[in-house]
Amino acid sequence: MRRQTATSGINPAGSSRALRLDPLSLPLSYQAQDTRADGGVRRIELHRERVVLHRAVKGMRMAINVRVSDFLGLALRGLDEAQALVLVHRDPSLTIPLCVSSDREEIDAAWQMWSDIFALPQLKEDIQREPAQRRRRHNAVRARRPKFLVRRRAGDLLNPANLHHGEREIIARD
């Protein structure tokens, strides 16, 4: 992985200049703002097939590896005086900024190039989505027995002490 420098158009985190990434020079590595991460910064690695997010939350370092095909597409978001091109994921915390500029033609050209490189659709409206609900775990035993019985041990039906052969049944009548 090569190091990005200021001459290649990558700006350090907190810089007031616009963010411009070159889609033809993948893989890329850069830093972006993350309000929940320690230090307010996360490191992003972009590849043609995957995206890796590195961040630390409360001292716990993590790397999240997401396939590019898992993203919904590319969308524009309006900022104060500029627009941002973002790679949209169904989980808003995994959405990634690709380009920030006040020049509309530059944003449109970048939008088309990133869409072609990643083979993702250009989303016309950026709708704020709720995070996806957690999927239920599939457990074969859970479908057969009630939850409280899963913890209990099943009884032995074929215990030889309970079987009585050759005896007559006694029935008590009231």
C-alpha positions as CSV (number, residue, x, y, z in Angstrom):
1,M,0.0,0.0,0.0
2,R,1.5,3.3,-1.0
3,R,1.4,6.4,1.2
4,Q,-0.8,9.3,0.1
5,T,0.8,12.7,0.2
6,A,-0.6,16.3,-0.1
7,T,0.6,16.5,-3.7
8,S,-1.7,13.6,-4.7
9,G,-4.8,15.5,-3.6
10,I,-5.3,13.8,-0.2
11,N,-5.8,16.2,2.6
12,P,-5.1,15.4,6.3
13,A,-8.0,15.1,8.7
14,G,-9.3,18.5,9.9
15,S,-8.0,20.3,6.8
16,S,-10.2,23.0,5.4
17,R,-9.4,22.1,1.8
18,A,-11.7,19.9,-0.2
19,L,-11.3,16.1,-0.2
20,R,-10.5,14.7,-3.7
21,L,-9.7,11.0,-4.2
22,D,-8.5,9.7,-7.5
23,P,-10.5,6.5,-8.4
24,L,-7.9,5.5,-11.0
25,S,-5.2,5.1,-8.3
26,L,-6.8,2.4,-6.2
27,P,-5.9,1.1,-3.5
28,L,-6.1,4.3,-1.5
29,S,-5.7,5.0,2.2
30,Y,-6.9,8.2,3.9
31,Q,-8.4,9.6,7.1
32,A,-11.9,10.9,7.6
33,Q,-13.9,12.3,10.5
34,D,-15.8,9.9,12.8
35,T,-17.5,11.4,15.8
36,R,-17.7,8.2,17.7
37,A,-14.1,7.2,17.2
38,D,-11.3,8.1,19.6
39,G,-9.6,11.3,18.4
40,G,-12.6,11.8,16.0
41,V,-10.7,10.2,13.1
42,R,-10.9,6.9,11.3
43,R,-8.6,5.5,8.6
44,I,-10.2,4.2,5.4
45,E,-8.6,1.8,2.9
46,L,-10.3,1.6,-0.5
47,H,-9.8,-1.3,-2.8
48,R,-11.7,-2.3,-5.9
49,E,-13.4,-5.2,-4.1
50,R,-13.4,-4.1,-0.5
51,V,-13.3,-1.3,2.0
52,V,-11.5,-1.5,5.3
53,L,-12.3,0.9,8.1
54,H,-9.8,1.2,11.0
55,R,-10.9,3.0,14.1
56,A,-10.7,2.9,17.9
57,V,-13.6,3.3,20.2
58,K,-12.9,3.7,23.9
59,G,-9.5,2.2,23.4
60,M,-10.7,-0.9,21.5
61,R,-9.1,-0.9,18.1
62,M,-11.1,-2.5,15.3
63,A,-10.9,-3.1,11.6
64,I,-14.1,-3.5,9.7
65,N,-13.9,-5.2,6.3
66,V,-16.8,-4.6,4.0
67,R,-17.3,-5.8,0.4
68,V,-17.9,-3.0,-2.2
69,S,-21.0,-5.0,-3.4
70,D,-22.5,-4.6,0.1
71,F,-22.9,-0.8,-0.4
72,L,-26.1,0.6,-1.8
73,G,-24.5,3.0,-4.2
74,L,-23.1,6.5,-4.5
75,A,-25.0,9.6,-3.5
76,L,-24.6,13.3,-3.1
77,R,-25.0,15.1,0.2
78,G,-25.2,18.8,0.5
79,L,-22.9,20.5,3.0
80,D,-22.9,24.3,3.9
81,E,-21.2,25.6,0.8
82,A,-20.1,22.4,-0.9
83,Q,-21.4,18.9,-1.8
84,A,-20.0,15.6,-0.7
85,L,-20.0,12.4,-2.8
86,V,-20.4,9.4,-0.4
87,L,-20.4,5.6,-0.7
88,V,-23.7,4.8,1.0
89,H,-24.2,1.7,3.2
90,R,-27.4,0.6,4.8
91,D,-25.7,1.2,8.2
92,P,-25.0,5.0,8.3
93,S,-21.9,4.6,10.4
94,L,-20.3,2.7,7.5
95,T,-21.0,5.4,4.9
96,I,-17.7,6.7,3.4
97,P,-16.9,10.1,1.9
98,L,-15.1,10.0,-1.4
99,C,-15.1,13.6,-2.7
100,V,-16.0,17.0,-1.2
101,S,-16.1,20.0,-3.5
102,S,-18.0,23.2,-4.2
103,D,-17.6,22.7,-8.0
104,R,-20.7,20.9,-9.4
105,E,-19.0,19.8,-12.6
106,E,-16.2,18.2,-10.6
107,I,-18.6,16.4,-8.3
108,D,-20.6,15.1,-11.3
109,A,-17.5,13.8,-13.0
110,A,-16.3,12.1,-9.8
111,W,-19.7,10.6,-9.3
112,Q,-19.7,9.0,-12.7
113,M,-16.1,7.7,-12.4
114,W,-16.6,6.1,-8.9
115,S,-19.9,4.6,-10.1
116,D,-18.1,3.0,-13.1
117,I,-15.1,1.7,-11.0
118,F,-17.2,0.2,-8.2
119,A,-20.1,-0.9,-10.5
120,L,-22.6,0.7,-8.1
121,P,-25.7,2.8,-9.0
122,Q,-25.8,6.5,-8.7
123,L,-28.5,7.2,-6.1
124,K,-30.5,10.3,-7.0
125,E,-31.8,11.1,-3.5
126,D,-29.8,10.5,-0.4
127,I,-32.6,9.3,2.0
128,Q,-31.5,9.1,5.6
129,R,-32.0,5.4,6.5
130,E,-32.4,3.8,9.8
131,P,-29.8,1.2,10.6
132,A,-30.9,-2.3,9.7
133,Q,-32.4,-4.5,12.4
134,R,-30.3,-7.3,13.8
135,R,-31.0,-10.6,12.2
136,R,-32.2,-13.4,14.4
137,R,-29.8,-16.2,14.9
138,H,-30.9,-19.5,13.4
139,N,-30.7,-22.4,15.9
140,A,-32.1,-25.8,15.0
141,V,-32.9,-26.7,18.6
142,R,-34.8,-23.5,19.2
143,A,-37.5,-24.5,16.6
144,R,-38.2,-27.8,18.3
145,R,-38.2,-26.9,22.0
146,P,-39.4,-23.9,24.0
147,K,-36.6,-21.6,25.2
148,F,-36.7,-22.6,28.9
149,L,-36.7,-26.3,28.0
150,V,-33.5,-25.9,26.0
151,R,-31.5,-25.5,29.2
152,R,-33.1,-28.6,30.8
153,R,-31.9,-32.1,30.2
154,A,-34.5,-34.3,28.4
155,G,-35.6,-37.4,30.4
156,D,-34.8,-41.0,29.4
157,L,-37.9,-42.6,27.9
158,L,-36.3,-46.0,27.6
159,N,-35.1,-46.5,31.2
160,P,-35.3,-50.2,31.8
161,A,-36.3,-49.7,35.5
162,N,-39.6,-48.1,34.4
163,L,-40.6,-51.0,32.0
164,H,-42.8,-53.7,33.4
165,H,-43.3,-56.8,31.2
166,G,-45.8,-59.5,31.8
167,E,-47.7,-57.7,34.6
168,R,-51.4,-56.9,34.7
169,E,-52.4,-53.3,35.0
170,I,-54.1,-52.3,38.2
171,I,-56.8,-49.6,37.8
172,A,-58.3,-47.8,40.8
173,R,-61.9,-46.9,40.4
174,D,-63.7,-44.4,42.6
